[in-house]
Amino acid sequence: GDFSQLQFSAGKRQRAFHLRGQIDLEGRVLLQWEKVGGRGFVEDDDRLMVVVLHEGRAFCPRVLENTGGVRKDGMASFRIDGGNVAFVLSLYFA
């Protein structure tokens, strides 16, 4: 489906710059983005929020609570469980 206009929050926060991601065969996701931390920005400590939309269950989003990602770190790694079902990740900093 087309999830380009999907929004799970009220308001706007700065998006990640140069976001890149990859998923290995075991479902481990590695995300990397340009670090802008250390400059005293208010957003430095924003936590990465991930919403998983599984194919065929687009209106039953699953929020991953503990990704461990913080904007100033420039990377996060976490696991997606669910077998070989296609999915879309929607990423936010909050």
PyMOL Python script that loads the backbone (N, CA, C, O; Angstrom):
from pymol import cmd

cmd.read_pdbstr("""\
ATOM      1  N   GLY A   1       0.805  -1.186   0.000  1.00  0.00           N
ATOM      2  CA  GLY A   1       0.000   0.000   0.000  1.00  0.00           C
ATOM      3  C   GLY A   1       0.852   1.255   0.000  1.00  0.00           C
ATOM      4  O   GLY A   1       2.070   1.193   0.168  1.00  0.00           O
ATOM      5  N   ASP A   2       0.216   2.367  -0.186  1.00  0.00           N
ATOM      6  CA  ASP A   2       0.888   3.663  -0.167  1.00  0.00           C
ATOM      7  C   ASP A   2       0.717   4.286   1.206  1.00  0.00           C
ATOM      8  O   ASP A   2      -0.369   4.742   1.564  1.00  0.00           O
ATOM      9  N   PHE A   3       1.804   4.300   1.976  1.00  0.00           N
ATOM     10  CA  PHE A   3       1.766   4.836   3.331  1.00  0.00           C
ATOM     11  C   PHE A   3       2.450   6.189   3.424  1.00  0.00           C
ATOM     12  O   PHE A   3       2.797   6.626   4.521  1.00  0.00           O
ATOM     13  N   SER A   4       2.650   6.859   2.300  1.00  0.00           N
ATOM     14  CA  SER A   4       3.441   8.091   2.284  1.00  0.00           C
ATOM     15  C   SER A   4       2.815   9.213   3.099  1.00  0.00           C
ATOM     16  O   SER A   4       3.541  10.083   3.580  1.00  0.00           O
ATOM     17  N   GLN A   5       1.519   9.229   3.270  1.00  0.00           N
ATOM     18  CA  GLN A   5       0.858  10.296   4.016  1.00  0.00           C
ATOM     19  C   GLN A   5       0.489   9.895   5.443  1.00  0.00           C
ATOM     20  O   GLN A   5      -0.157  10.663   6.156  1.00  0.00           O
ATOM     21  N   LEU A   6       0.893   8.707   5.858  1.00  0.00           N
ATOM     22  CA  LEU A   6       0.575   8.202   7.186  1.00  0.00           C
ATOM     23  C   LEU A   6       1.365   8.961   8.243  1.00  0.00           C
ATOM     24  O   LEU A   6       2.573   9.149   8.102  1.00  0.00           O
ATOM     25  N   GLN A   7       0.690   9.396   9.296  1.00  0.00           N
ATOM     26  CA  GLN A   7       1.358  10.133  10.358  1.00  0.00           C
ATOM     27  C   GLN A   7       0.837   9.650  11.698  1.00  0.00           C
ATOM     28  O   GLN A   7      -0.374   9.556  11.894  1.00  0.00           O
ATOM     29  N   PHE A   8       1.752   9.336  12.640  1.00  0.00           N
ATOM     30  CA  PHE A   8       1.386   8.818  13.948  1.00  0.00           C
ATOM     31  C   PHE A   8       1.600   9.833  15.060  1.00  0.00           C
ATOM     32  O   PHE A   8       1.608   9.463  16.234  1.00  0.00           O
ATOM     33  N   SER A   9       1.772  11.085  14.722  1.00  0.00           N
ATOM     34  CA  SER A   9       2.055  12.074  15.759  1.00  0.00           C
ATOM     35  C   SER A   9       1.383  13.395  15.434  1.00  0.00           C
ATOM     36  O   SER A   9       0.982  13.655  14.299  1.00  0.00           O
ATOM     37  N   ALA A  10       1.273  14.213  16.455  1.00  0.00           N
ATOM     38  CA  ALA A  10       0.802  15.571  16.276  1.00  0.00           C
ATOM     39  C   ALA A  10       2.025  16.472  16.301  1.00  0.00           C
ATOM     40  O   ALA A  10       2.865  16.349  17.193  1.00  0.00           O
ATOM     41  N   GLY A  11       2.133  17.355  15.356  1.00  0.00           N
ATOM     42  CA  GLY A  11       3.290  18.234  15.308  1.00  0.00           C
ATOM     43  C   GLY A  11       4.401  17.650  14.468  1.00  0.00           C
ATOM     44  O   GLY A  11       4.258  16.580  13.876  1.00  0.00           O
ATOM     45  N   LYS A  12       5.496  18.356  14.421  1.00  0.00           N
ATOM     46  CA  LYS A  12       6.628  17.949  13.583  1.00  0.00           C
ATOM     47  C   LYS A  12       7.916  18.034  14.386  1.00  0.00           C
ATOM     48  O   LYS A  12       8.087  18.938  15.204  1.00  0.00           O
ATOM     49  N   ARG A  13       8.818  17.095  14.152  1.00  0.00           N
ATOM     50  CA  ARG A  13      10.169  17.123  14.704  1.00  0.00           C
ATOM     51  C   ARG A  13      11.127  17.043  13.528  1.00  0.00           C
ATOM     52  O   ARG A  13      10.749  16.600  12.443  1.00  0.00           O
ATOM     53  N   GLN A  14      12.345  17.463  13.736  1.00  0.00           N
ATOM     54  CA  GLN A  14      13.369  17.404  12.694  1.00  0.00           C
ATOM     55  C   GLN A  14      13.558  15.964  12.238  1.00  0.00           C
ATOM     56  O   GLN A  14      13.696  15.065  13.068  1.00  0.00           O
ATOM     57  N   ARG A  15      13.564  15.738  10.946  1.00  0.00           N
ATOM     58  CA  ARG A  15      13.796  14.394  10.406  1.00  0.00           C
ATOM     59  C   ARG A  15      15.275  14.065  10.445  1.00  0.00           C
ATOM     60  O   ARG A  15      16.124  14.945  10.586  1.00  0.00           O
ATOM     61  N   ALA A  16      15.564  12.780  10.318  1.00  0.00           N
ATOM     62  CA  ALA A  16      16.964  12.341  10.262  1.00  0.00           C
ATOM     63  C   ALA A  16      17.543  12.695   8.894  1.00  0.00           C
ATOM     64  O   ALA A  16      16.867  12.563   7.873  1.00  0.00           O
ATOM     65  N   PHE A  17      18.787  13.139   8.879  1.00  0.00           N
ATOM     66  CA  PHE A  17      19.462  13.470   7.629  1.00  0.00           C
ATOM     67  C   PHE A  17      20.183  12.248   7.085  1.00  0.00           C
ATOM     68  O   PHE A  17      20.833  11.522   7.837  1.00  0.00           O
ATOM     69  N   HIS A  18      20.072  12.018   5.787  1.00  0.00           N
ATOM     70  CA  HIS A  18      20.781  10.942   5.090  1.00  0.00           C
ATOM     71  C   HIS A  18      20.527   9.579   5.738  1.00  0.00           C
ATOM     72  O   HIS A  18      21.462   8.827   6.010  1.00  0.00           O
ATOM     73  N   LEU A  19      19.275   9.279   5.974  1.00  0.00           N
ATOM     74  CA  LEU A  19      18.892   8.010   6.588  1.00  0.00           C
ATOM     75  C   LEU A  19      19.150   6.855   5.626  1.00  0.00           C
ATOM     76  O   LEU A  19      18.757   6.903   4.460  1.00  0.00           O
ATOM     77  N   ARG A  20      19.819   5.814   6.131  1.00  0.00           N
ATOM     78  CA  ARG A  20      20.096   4.595   5.369  1.00  0.00           C
ATOM     79  C   ARG A  20      19.710   3.411   6.240  1.00  0.00           C
ATOM     80  O   ARG A  20      19.809   3.474   7.465  1.00  0.00           O
ATOM     81  N   GLY A  21      19.273   2.340   5.611  1.00  0.00           N
ATOM     82  CA  GLY A  21      18.898   1.164   6.383  1.00  0.00           C
ATOM     83  C   GLY A  21      19.131  -0.114   5.620  1.00  0.00           C
ATOM     84  O   GLY A  21      19.171  -0.131   4.390  1.00  0.00           O
ATOM     85  N   GLN A  22      19.284  -1.183   6.372  1.00  0.00           N
ATOM     86  CA  GLN A  22      19.397  -2.507   5.777  1.00  0.00           C
ATOM     87  C   GLN A  22      18.832  -3.528   6.744  1.00  0.00           C
ATOM     88  O   GLN A  22      18.815  -3.316   7.957  1.00  0.00           O
ATOM     89  N   ILE A  23      18.368  -4.643   6.190  1.00  0.00           N
ATOM     90  CA  ILE A  23      17.793  -5.724   6.983  1.00  0.00           C
ATOM     91  C   ILE A  23      18.501  -7.008   6.593  1.00  0.00           C
ATOM     92  O   ILE A  23      18.605  -7.331   5.410  1.00  0.00           O
ATOM     93  N   ASP A  24      18.991  -7.747   7.595  1.00  0.00           N
ATOM     94  CA  ASP A  24      19.665  -9.009   7.285  1.00  0.00           C
ATOM     95  C   ASP A  24      18.644 -10.159   7.241  1.00  0.00           C
ATOM     96  O   ASP A  24      17.457  -9.942   7.481  1.00  0.00           O
ATOM     97  N   LEU A  25      19.093 -11.346   6.943  1.00  0.00           N
ATOM     98  CA  LEU A  25      18.211 -12.498   6.779  1.00  0.00           C
ATOM     99  C   LEU A  25      17.518 -12.923   8.066  1.00  0.00           C
ATOM    100  O   LEU A  25      16.484 -13.589   8.015  1.00  0.00           O
ATOM    101  N   GLU A  26      18.068 -12.549   9.222  1.00  0.00           N
ATOM    102  CA  GLU A  26      17.461 -12.899  10.509  1.00  0.00           C
ATOM    103  C   GLU A  26      16.463 -11.839  11.001  1.00  0.00           C
ATOM    104  O   GLU A  26      15.916 -11.973  12.096  1.00  0.00           O
ATOM    105  N   GLY A  27      16.226 -10.802  10.213  1.00  0.00           N
ATOM    106  CA  GLY A  27      15.277  -9.766  10.601  1.00  0.00           C
ATOM    107  C   GLY A  27      15.869  -8.647  11.422  1.00  0.00           C
ATOM    108  O   GLY A  27      15.134  -7.847  12.000  1.00  0.00           O
ATOM    109  N   ARG A  28      17.195  -8.574  11.484  1.00  0.00           N
ATOM    110  CA  ARG A  28      17.871  -7.498  12.217  1.00  0.00           C
ATOM    111  C   ARG A  28      17.956  -6.268  11.312  1.00  0.00           C
ATOM    112  O   ARG A  28      18.425  -6.352  10.177  1.00  0.00           O
ATOM    113  N   VAL A  29      17.500  -5.135  11.825  1.00  0.00           N
ATOM    114  CA  VAL A  29      17.496  -3.879  11.075  1.00  0.00           C
ATOM    115  C   VAL A  29      18.631  -3.001  11.585  1.00  0.00           C
ATOM    116  O   VAL A  29      18.803  -2.839  12.793  1.00  0.00           O
ATOM    117  N   LEU A  30      19.400  -2.440  10.671  1.00  0.00           N
ATOM    118  CA  LEU A  30      20.438  -1.466  11.017  1.00  0.00           C
ATOM    119  C   LEU A  30      20.084  -0.161  10.315  1.00  0.00           C
ATOM    120  O   LEU A  30      19.983  -0.116   9.089  1.00  0.00           O
ATOM    121  N   LEU A  31      19.899   0.889  11.087  1.00  0.00           N
ATOM    122  CA  LEU A  31      19.625   2.221  10.547  1.00  0.00           C
ATOM    123  C   LEU A  31      20.794   3.131  10.884  1.00  0.00           C
ATOM    124  O   LEU A  31      21.349   3.067  11.981  1.00  0.00           O
ATOM    125  N   GLN A  32      21.158   3.970   9.943  1.00  0.00           N
ATOM    126  CA  GLN A  32      22.224   4.953  10.162  1.00  0.00           C
ATOM    127  C   GLN A  32      21.773   6.285   9.594  1.00  0.00           C
ATOM    128  O   GLN A  32      21.093   6.327   8.569  1.00  0.00           O
ATOM    129  N   TRP A  33      22.146   7.369  10.251  1.00  0.00           N
ATOM    130  CA  TRP A  33      21.820   8.710   9.795  1.00  0.00           C
ATOM    131  C   TRP A  33      22.953   9.633  10.180  1.00  0.00           C
ATOM    132  O   TRP A  33      23.800   9.287  11.003  1.00  0.00           O
ATOM    133  N   GLU A  34      22.963  10.801   9.587  1.00  0.00           N
ATOM    134  CA  GLU A  34      24.016  11.782   9.876  1.00  0.00           C
ATOM    135  C   GLU A  34      23.850  12.286  11.301  1.00  0.00           C
ATOM    136  O   GLU A  34      22.776  12.741  11.697  1.00  0.00           O
ATOM    137  N   LYS A  35      24.933  12.197  12.062  1.00  0.00           N
ATOM    138  CA  LYS A  35      24.909  12.693  13.441  1.00  0.00           C
ATOM    139  C   LYS A  35      25.026  14.209  13.432  1.00  0.00           C
ATOM    140  O   LYS A  35      25.921  14.774  12.802  1.00  0.00           O
ATOM    141  N   VAL A  36      24.121  14.848  14.131  1.00  0.00           N
ATOM    142  CA  VAL A  36      24.208  16.296  14.295  1.00  0.00           C
ATOM    143  C   VAL A  36      24.297  16.642  15.775  1.00  0.00           C
ATOM    144  O   VAL A  36      24.247  17.813  16.154  1.00  0.00           O
ATOM    145  N   GLY A  37      24.427  15.618  16.605  1.00  0.00           N
ATOM    146  CA  GLY A  37      24.482  15.807  18.051  1.00  0.00           C
ATOM    147  C   GLY A  37      25.756  16.497  18.498  1.00  0.00           C
ATOM    148  O   GLY A  37      26.691  16.691  17.722  1.00  0.00           O
ATOM    149  N   GLY A  38      25.766  16.857  19.758  1.00  0.00           N
ATOM    150  CA  GLY A  38      26.946  17.484  20.335  1.00  0.00           C
ATOM    151  C   GLY A  38      27.000  18.975  20.124  1.00  0.00           C
ATOM    152  O   GLY A  38      27.935  19.639  20.571  1.00  0.00           O
ATOM    153  N   ARG A  39      26.006  19.504  19.448  1.00  0.00           N
ATOM    154  CA  ARG A  39      25.992  20.944  19.201  1.00  0.00           C
ATOM    155  C   ARG A  39      24.992  21.654  20.101  1.00  0.00           C
ATOM    156  O   ARG A  39      24.744  22.851  19.955  1.00  0.00           O
ATOM    157  N   GLY A  40      24.416  20.891  21.042  1.00  0.00           N
ATOM    158  CA  GLY A  40      23.482  21.494  21.978  1.00  0.00           C
ATOM    159  C   GLY A  40      22.069  21.642  21.451  1.00  0.00           C
ATOM    160  O   GLY A  40      21.277  22.388  22.026  1.00  0.00           O
ATOM    161  N   PHE A  41      21.728  20.946  20.362  1.00  0.00           N
ATOM    162  CA  PHE A  41      20.369  21.019  19.842  1.00  0.00           C
ATOM    163  C   PHE A  41      19.396  20.378  20.823  1.00  0.00           C
ATOM    164  O   PHE A  41      19.731  19.397  21.487  1.00  0.00           O
ATOM    165  N   VAL A  42      18.222  20.918  20.908  1.00  0.00           N
ATOM    166  CA  VAL A  42      17.176  20.373  21.771  1.00  0.00           C
ATOM    167  C   VAL A  42      16.850  18.941  21.360  1.00  0.00           C
ATOM    168  O   VAL A  42      16.536  18.112  22.214  1.00  0.00           O
ATOM    169  N   GLU A  43      16.920  18.643  20.076  1.00  0.00           N
ATOM    170  CA  GLU A  43      16.545  17.331  19.560  1.00  0.00           C
ATOM    171  C   GLU A  43      17.599  16.247  19.769  1.00  0.00           C
ATOM    172  O   GLU A  43      17.332  15.090  19.446  1.00  0.00           O
ATOM    173  N   ASP A  44      18.783  16.565  20.294  1.00  0.00           N
ATOM    174  CA  ASP A  44      19.866  15.588  20.436  1.00  0.00           C
ATOM    175  C   ASP A  44      19.440  14.312  21.156  1.00  0.00           C
ATOM    176  O   ASP A  44      19.876  13.221  20.786  1.00  0.00           O
ATOM    177  N   ASP A  45      18.601  14.433  22.172  1.00  0.00           N
ATOM    178  CA  ASP A  45      18.206  13.280  22.977  1.00  0.00           C
ATOM    179  C   ASP A  45      16.881  12.659  22.538  1.00  0.00           C
ATOM    180  O   ASP A  45      16.327  11.821  23.249  1.00  0.00           O
ATOM    181  N   ASP A  46      16.370  13.061  21.374  1.00  0.00           N
ATOM    182  CA  ASP A  46      15.142  12.453  20.857  1.00  0.00           C
ATOM    183  C   ASP A  46      15.361  10.961  20.640  1.00  0.00           C
ATOM    184  O   ASP A  46      16.389  10.539  20.112  1.00  0.00           O
ATOM    185  N   ARG A  47      14.366  10.166  21.061  1.00  0.00           N
ATOM    186  CA  ARG A  47      14.435   8.710  20.889  1.00  0.00           C
ATOM    187  C   ARG A  47      13.822   8.320  19.554  1.00  0.00           C
ATOM    188  O   ARG A  47      12.861   8.933  19.088  1.00  0.00           O
ATOM    189  N   LEU A  48      14.400   7.286  18.948  1.00  0.00           N
ATOM    190  CA  LEU A  48      13.866   6.746  17.703  1.00  0.00           C
ATOM    191  C   LEU A  48      12.618   5.927  18.010  1.00  0.00           C
ATOM    192  O   LEU A  48      12.646   5.033  18.855  1.00  0.00           O
ATOM    193  N   MET A  49      11.538   6.232  17.328  1.00  0.00           N
ATOM    194  CA  MET A  49      10.294   5.484  17.451  1.00  0.00           C
ATOM    195  C   MET A  49      10.064   4.778  16.119  1.00  0.00           C
ATOM    196  O   MET A  49      10.191   5.388  15.057  1.00  0.00           O
ATOM    197  N   VAL A  50       9.729   3.498  16.177  1.00  0.00           N
ATOM    198  CA  VAL A  50       9.530   2.713  14.961  1.00  0.00           C
ATOM    199  C   VAL A  50       8.142   2.093  14.992  1.00  0.00           C
ATOM    200  O   VAL A  50       7.739   1.484  15.983  1.00  0.00           O
ATOM    201  N   VAL A  51       7.417   2.257  13.888  1.00  0.00           N
ATOM    202  CA  VAL A  51       6.104   1.641  13.722  1.00  0.00           C
ATOM    203  C   VAL A  51       6.228   0.646  12.575  1.00  0.00           C
ATOM    204  O   VAL A  51       6.680   0.997  11.485  1.00  0.00           O
ATOM    205  N   VAL A  52       5.821  -0.609  12.828  1.00  0.00           N
ATOM    206  CA  VAL A  52       5.889  -1.670  11.817  1.00  0.00           C
ATOM    207  C   VAL A  52       4.489  -1.901  11.271  1.00  0.00           C
ATOM    208  O   VAL A  52       3.539  -2.121  12.022  1.00  0.00           O
ATOM    209  N   LEU A  53       4.381  -1.847   9.947  1.00  0.00           N
ATOM    210  CA  LEU A  53       3.126  -2.131   9.263  1.00  0.00           C
ATOM    211  C   LEU A  53       3.335  -3.391   8.441  1.00  0.00           C
ATOM    212  O   LEU A  53       4.043  -3.362   7.434  1.00  0.00           O
ATOM    213  N   HIS A  54       2.731  -4.492   8.854  1.00  0.00           N
ATOM    214  CA  HIS A  54       2.880  -5.763   8.153  1.00  0.00           C
ATOM    215  C   HIS A  54       1.921  -5.830   6.965  1.00  0.00           C
ATOM    216  O   HIS A  54       0.803  -5.318   7.024  1.00  0.00           O
ATOM    217  N   GLU A  55       2.371  -6.459   5.900  1.00  0.00           N
ATOM    218  CA  GLU A  55       1.542  -6.633   4.711  1.00  0.00           C
ATOM    219  C   GLU A  55       0.254  -7.366   5.084  1.00  0.00           C
ATOM    220  O   GLU A  55       0.288  -8.375   5.787  1.00  0.00           O
ATOM    221  N   GLY A  56      -0.855  -6.863   4.620  1.00  0.00           N
ATOM    222  CA  GLY A  56      -2.137  -7.478   4.910  1.00  0.00           C
ATOM    223  C   GLY A  56      -2.727  -7.057   6.246  1.00  0.00           C
ATOM    224  O   GLY A  56      -3.874  -7.389   6.543  1.00  0.00           O
ATOM    225  N   ARG A  57      -1.956  -6.327   7.064  1.00  0.00           N
ATOM    226  CA  ARG A  57      -2.446  -5.838   8.361  1.00  0.00           C
ATOM    227  C   ARG A  57      -2.061  -4.369   8.541  1.00  0.00           C
ATOM    228  O   ARG A  57      -1.637  -3.949   9.618  1.00  0.00           O
ATOM    229  N   ALA A  58      -2.217  -3.607   7.475  1.00  0.00           N
ATOM    230  CA  ALA A  58      -1.760  -2.218   7.476  1.00  0.00           C
ATOM    231  C   ALA A  58      -2.442  -1.363   8.531  1.00  0.00           C
ATOM    232  O   ALA A  58      -1.876  -0.359   8.964  1.00  0.00           O
ATOM    233  N   PHE A  59      -3.638  -1.735   8.953  1.00  0.00           N
ATOM    234  CA  PHE A  59      -4.343  -0.924   9.932  1.00  0.00           C
ATOM    235  C   PHE A  59      -4.216  -1.488  11.345  1.00  0.00           C
ATOM    236  O   PHE A  59      -5.005  -1.159  12.231  1.00  0.00           O
ATOM    237  N   CYS A  60      -3.216  -2.336  11.540  1.00  0.00           N
ATOM    238  CA  CYS A  60      -2.870  -2.861  12.868  1.00  0.00           C
ATOM    239  C   CYS A  60      -1.388  -2.592  13.113  1.00  0.00           C
ATOM    240  O   CYS A  60      -0.600  -3.532  13.221  1.00  0.00           O
ATOM    241  N   PRO A  61      -0.999  -1.317  13.202  1.00  0.00           N
ATOM    242  CA  PRO A  61       0.428  -1.006  13.372  1.00  0.00           C
ATOM    243  C   PRO A  61       0.962  -1.526  14.701  1.00  0.00           C
ATOM    244  O   PRO A  61       0.243  -1.607  15.697  1.00  0.00           O
ATOM    245  N   ARG A  62       2.248  -1.875  14.684  1.00  0.00           N
ATOM    246  CA  ARG A  62       2.916  -2.337  15.907  1.00  0.00           C
ATOM    247  C   ARG A  62       4.056  -1.365  16.206  1.00  0.00           C
ATOM    248  O   ARG A  62       4.934  -1.154  15.369  1.00  0.00           O
ATOM    249  N   VAL A  63       4.037  -0.783  17.389  1.00  0.00           N
ATOM    250  CA  VAL A  63       5.073   0.167  17.806  1.00  0.00           C
ATOM    251  C   VAL A  63       6.166  -0.602  18.525  1.00  0.00           C
ATOM    252  O   VAL A  63       5.894  -1.334  19.477  1.00  0.00           O
ATOM    253  N   LEU A  64       7.413  -0.437  18.069  1.00  0.00           N
ATOM    254  CA  LEU A  64       8.560  -1.043  18.751  1.00  0.00           C
ATOM    255  C   LEU A  64       9.014  -0.070  19.825  1.00  0.00           C
ATOM    256  O   LEU A  64       9.465   1.037  19.530  1.00  0.00           O
ATOM    257  N   GLU A  65       8.892  -0.495  21.065  1.00  0.00           N
ATOM    258  CA  GLU A  65       9.131   0.398  22.200  1.00  0.00           C
ATOM    259  C   GLU A  65      10.601   0.696  22.472  1.00  0.00           C
ATOM    260  O   GLU A  65      10.959   1.849  22.711  1.00  0.00           O
ATOM    261  N   ASN A  66      11.448  -0.312  22.441  1.00  0.00           N
ATOM    262  CA  ASN A  66      12.829  -0.127  22.900  1.00  0.00           C
ATOM    263  C   ASN A  66      13.841  -0.371  21.787  1.00  0.00           C
ATOM    264  O   ASN A  66      14.553  -1.376  21.801  1.00  0.00           O
ATOM    265  N   THR A  67      13.906   0.533  20.834  1.00  0.00           N
ATOM    266  CA  THR A  67      14.885   0.387  19.756  1.00  0.00           C
ATOM    267  C   THR A  67      16.282   0.788  20.227  1.00  0.00           C
ATOM    268  O   THR A  67      17.277   0.369  19.636  1.00  0.00           O
ATOM    269  N   GLY A  68      16.362   1.589  21.278  1.00  0.00           N
ATOM    270  CA  GLY A  68      17.651   2.032  21.787  1.00  0.00           C
ATOM    271  C   GLY A  68      18.271   3.160  20.984  1.00  0.00           C
ATOM    272  O   GLY A  68      19.356   3.632  21.321  1.00  0.00           O
ATOM    273  N   GLY A  69      17.605   3.596  19.935  1.00  0.00           N
ATOM    274  CA  GLY A  69      18.157   4.657  19.100  1.00  0.00           C
ATOM    275  C   GLY A  69      17.921   6.035  19.681  1.00  0.00           C
ATOM    276  O   GLY A  69      16.827   6.342  20.154  1.00  0.00           O
ATOM    277  N   VAL A  70      18.953   6.864  19.643  1.00  0.00           N
ATOM    278  CA  VAL A  70      18.870   8.265  20.053  1.00  0.00           C
ATOM    279  C   VAL A  70      19.463   9.089  18.918  1.00  0.00           C
ATOM    280  O   VAL A  70      20.484   8.713  18.342  1.00  0.00           O
ATOM    281  N   ARG A  71      18.828  10.205  18.598  1.00  0.00           N
ATOM    282  CA  ARG A  71      19.231  11.007  17.437  1.00  0.00           C
ATOM    283  C   ARG A  71      20.741  11.284  17.403  1.00  0.00           C
ATOM    284  O   ARG A  71      21.367  11.152  16.352  1.00  0.00           O
ATOM    285  N   LYS A  72      21.325  11.663  18.536  1.00  0.00           N
ATOM    286  CA  LYS A  72      22.733  12.061  18.544  1.00  0.00           C
ATOM    287  C   LYS A  72      23.694  10.890  18.302  1.00  0.00           C
ATOM    288  O   LYS A  72      24.868  11.114  18.005  1.00  0.00           O
ATOM    289  N   ASP A  73      23.209   9.629  18.425  1.00  0.00           N
ATOM    290  CA  ASP A  73      24.067   8.455  18.200  1.00  0.00           C
ATOM    291  C   ASP A  73      24.337   8.191  16.724  1.00  0.00           C
ATOM    292  O   ASP A  73      25.385   7.649  16.374  1.00  0.00           O
ATOM    293  N   GLY A  74      23.407   8.565  15.862  1.00  0.00           N
ATOM    294  CA  GLY A  74      23.608   8.373  14.435  1.00  0.00           C
ATOM    295  C   GLY A  74      23.352   6.961  13.942  1.00  0.00           C
ATOM    296  O   GLY A  74      23.560   6.679  12.762  1.00  0.00           O
ATOM    297  N   MET A  75      22.905   6.064  14.815  1.00  0.00           N
ATOM    298  CA  MET A  75      22.599   4.708  14.371  1.00  0.00           C
ATOM    299  C   MET A  75      21.723   3.998  15.396  1.00  0.00           C
ATOM    300  O   MET A  75      21.669   4.377  16.566  1.00  0.00           O
ATOM    301  N   ALA A  76      21.039   2.960  14.928  1.00  0.00           N
ATOM    302  CA  ALA A  76      20.240   2.098  15.801  1.00  0.00           C
ATOM    303  C   ALA A  76      20.151   0.728  15.152  1.00  0.00           C
ATOM    304  O   ALA A  76      20.170   0.604  13.927  1.00  0.00           O
ATOM    305  N   SER A  77      20.055  -0.288  15.980  1.00  0.00           N
ATOM    306  CA  SER A  77      19.920  -1.659  15.506  1.00  0.00           C
ATOM    307  C   SER A  77      18.858  -2.352  16.351  1.00  0.00           C
ATOM    308  O   SER A  77      18.874  -2.260  17.578  1.00  0.00           O
ATOM    309  N   PHE A  78      17.946  -3.036  15.696  1.00  0.00           N
ATOM    310  CA  PHE A  78      16.879  -3.740  16.404  1.00  0.00           C
ATOM    311  C   PHE A  78      16.376  -4.875  15.525  1.00  0.00           C
ATOM    312  O   PHE A  78      16.719  -4.957  14.346  1.00  0.00           O
ATOM    313  N   ARG A  79      15.568  -5.742  16.102  1.00  0.00           N
ATOM    314  CA  ARG A  79      15.066  -6.926  15.411  1.00  0.00           C
ATOM    315  C   ARG A  79      13.577  -6.786  15.116  1.00  0.00           C
ATOM    316  O   ARG A  79      12.808  -6.270  15.927  1.00  0.00           O
ATOM    317  N   ILE A  80      13.192  -7.259  13.930  1.00  0.00           N
ATOM    318  CA  ILE A  80      11.782  -7.324  13.542  1.00  0.00           C
ATOM    319  C   ILE A  80      11.389  -8.791  13.505  1.00  0.00           C
ATOM    320  O   ILE A  80      11.943  -9.558  12.719  1.00  0.00           O
ATOM    321  N   ASP A  81      10.449  -9.188  14.336  1.00  0.00           N
ATOM    322  CA  ASP A  81       9.940 -10.556  14.320  1.00  0.00           C
ATOM    323  C   ASP A  81       8.690 -10.608  13.453  1.00  0.00           C
ATOM    324  O   ASP A  81       7.974  -9.615  13.322  1.00  0.00           O
ATOM    325  N   GLY A  82       8.438 -11.748  12.873  1.00  0.00           N
ATOM    326  CA  GLY A  82       7.220 -11.883  12.085  1.00  0.00           C
ATOM    327  C   GLY A  82       7.383 -12.768  10.873  1.00  0.00           C
ATOM    328  O   GLY A  82       6.518 -12.794   9.998  1.00  0.00           O
ATOM    329  N   GLY A  83       8.482 -13.493  10.812  1.00  0.00           N
ATOM    330  CA  GLY A  83       8.672 -14.419   9.704  1.00  0.00           C
ATOM    331  C   GLY A  83       8.997 -13.721   8.403  1.00  0.00           C
ATOM    332  O   GLY A  83       9.616 -12.657   8.388  1.00  0.00           O
ATOM    333  N   ASN A  84       8.575 -14.326   7.324  1.00  0.00           N
ATOM    334  CA  ASN A  84       8.890 -13.810   5.986  1.00  0.00           C
ATOM    335  C   ASN A  84       7.756 -12.974   5.410  1.00  0.00           C
ATOM    336  O   ASN A  84       7.476 -13.045   4.213  1.00  0.00           O
ATOM    337  N   VAL A  85       7.107 -12.187   6.250  1.00  0.00           N
ATOM    338  CA  VAL A  85       6.017 -11.326   5.810  1.00  0.00           C
ATOM    339  C   VAL A  85       6.592  -9.963   5.454  1.00  0.00           C
ATOM    340  O   VAL A  85       7.403  -9.414   6.199  1.00  0.00           O
ATOM    341  N   ALA A  86       6.173  -9.419   4.317  1.00  0.00           N
ATOM    342  CA  ALA A  86       6.642  -8.094   3.914  1.00  0.00           C
ATOM    343  C   ALA A  86       6.114  -7.048   4.891  1.00  0.00           C
ATOM    344  O   ALA A  86       5.022  -7.198   5.440  1.00  0.00           O
ATOM    345  N   PHE A  87       6.889  -5.996   5.105  1.00  0.00           N
ATOM    346  CA  PHE A  87       6.482  -4.937   6.023  1.00  0.00           C
ATOM    347  C   PHE A  87       7.072  -3.607   5.596  1.00  0.00           C
ATOM    348  O   PHE A  87       7.995  -3.540   4.785  1.00  0.00           O
ATOM    349  N   VAL A  88       6.510  -2.551   6.167  1.00  0.00           N
ATOM    350  CA  VAL A  88       6.988  -1.181   5.962  1.00  0.00           C
ATOM    351  C   VAL A  88       7.317  -0.628   7.337  1.00  0.00           C
ATOM    352  O   VAL A  88       6.559  -0.825   8.286  1.00  0.00           O
ATOM    353  N   LEU A  89       8.450   0.068   7.448  1.00  0.00           N
ATOM    354  CA  LEU A  89       8.808   0.736   8.702  1.00  0.00           C
ATOM    355  C   LEU A  89       8.506   2.225   8.561  1.00  0.00           C
ATOM    356  O   LEU A  89       8.825   2.845   7.546  1.00  0.00           O
ATOM    357  N   SER A  90       7.896   2.777   9.581  1.00  0.00           N
ATOM    358  CA  SER A  90       7.671   4.210   9.646  1.00  0.00           C
ATOM    359  C   SER A  90       8.481   4.711  10.835  1.00  0.00           C
ATOM    360  O   SER A  90       8.288   4.237  11.955  1.00  0.00           O
ATOM    361  N   LEU A  91       9.383   5.659  10.611  1.00  0.00           N
ATOM    362  CA  LEU A  91      10.350   6.088  11.625  1.00  0.00           C
ATOM    363  C   LEU A  91      10.084   7.519  12.070  1.00  0.00           C
ATOM    364  O   LEU A  91       9.752   8.389  11.265  1.00  0.00           O
ATOM    365  N   TYR A  92      10.237   7.742  13.377  1.00  0.00           N
ATOM    366  CA  TYR A  92      10.032   9.062  13.974  1.00  0.00           C
ATOM    367  C   TYR A  92      11.043   9.286  15.076  1.00  0.00           C
ATOM    368  O   TYR A  92      11.536   8.337  15.684  1.00  0.00           O
ATOM    369  N   PHE A  93      11.346  10.540  15.330  1.00  0.00           N
ATOM    370  CA  PHE A  93      12.097  10.897  16.532  1.00  0.00           C
ATOM    371  C   PHE A  93      11.154  11.673  17.431  1.00  0.00           C
ATOM    372  O   PHE A  93      10.420  12.550  16.973  1.00  0.00           O
ATOM    373  N   ALA A  94      11.179  11.343  18.713  1.00  0.00           N
ATOM    374  CA  ALA A  94      10.278  12.027  19.658  1.00  0.00           C
ATOM    375  C   ALA A  94      10.998  12.275  20.965  1.00  0.00           C
ATOM    376  O   ALA A  94      10.418  12.839  21.893  1.00  0.00           O
TER     377      ALA A  94
END
""", "prot")
cmd.dss("prot")
cmd.show_as("cartoon", "prot")
cmd.util.cbc("prot")
cmd.orient("prot")
